[in-house]
């Protein structure tokens, strides 16, 4: 997800997407523990997307 994609979303949509990404991270961690095939690069991608969303939320809060 690119930062420009976040500009058109509302605060509630951003919170929902962030929650979905956190659930996905949890599922990826569980899959890694039980040695299922996991796309390792997806960990990093999810973590960075969550950071982008949090940055956008902070910008909206201060504006």
C-alpha positions as CSV (number, residue, x, y, z in Angstrom):
1,X,0.0,0.0,0.0
2,X,1.3,3.4,-0.9
3,X,0.9,6.5,1.2
4,X,-1.0,8.2,-1.6
5,X,-3.7,5.5,-1.4
6,X,-4.4,6.5,2.3
7,X,-5.2,10.1,1.5
8,X,-8.7,9.3,0.3
9,X,-9.7,7.2,3.3
10,X,-11.6,8.4,6.4
11,X,-10.3,7.9,9.9
12,X,-12.7,4.9,10.5
13,X,-11.5,3.2,7.3
14,X,-7.9,3.7,8.3
15,X,-8.6,2.1,11.7
16,X,-10.3,-0.8,10.0
17,X,-7.4,-1.4,7.6
18,X,-4.9,-1.2,10.5
19,X,-6.9,-3.8,12.4
20,X,-7.1,-6.1,9.4
21,X,-3.3,-5.8,9.0
22,X,-2.7,-6.6,12.6
23,X,-4.9,-9.7,12.3
24,X,-2.9,-10.7,9.2
25,X,0.4,-10.3,11.1
26,X,-1.0,-12.5,13.9
27,X,-1.9,-15.2,11.4
28,X,1.5,-15.0,9.7
29,X,3.2,-15.4,13.1
30,X,1.1,-18.4,13.9
31,X,1.8,-20.0,10.5
32,X,5.5,-19.5,11.0
33,X,5.4,-21.2,14.4
34,X,3.7,-24.3,13.0
35,X,6.1,-24.4,10.1
36,X,3.6,-23.8,7.4
37,X,4.7,-22.1,4.2
38,X,4.8,-18.4,4.9
39,X,5.6,-15.5,2.6
40,X,8.3,-14.0,4.8
41,X,8.4,-10.7,2.9
42,X,4.7,-10.2,3.8
43,X,5.8,-9.6,7.5
44,X,7.8,-6.6,6.5
45,X,5.2,-5.3,4.1
46,X,2.4,-5.5,6.8
47,X,4.6,-3.8,9.4
48,X,5.4,-0.9,7.1
49,X,1.8,-0.6,6.0
50,X,0.7,-0.3,9.6
51,X,3.4,2.4,10.2
52,X,2.1,4.3,7.2
53,X,-1.5,4.1,8.5
54,X,-0.4,5.3,11.9
55,X,1.5,8.2,10.4
56,X,-1.5,9.2,8.4
57,X,-3.8,9.0,11.4
58,X,-1.3,11.2,13.4
59,X,-1.4,13.8,10.6
60,X,-5.2,13.8,10.5
61,X,-5.3,14.2,14.3
62,X,-2.9,17.2,14.3
63,X,-4.6,18.9,11.4
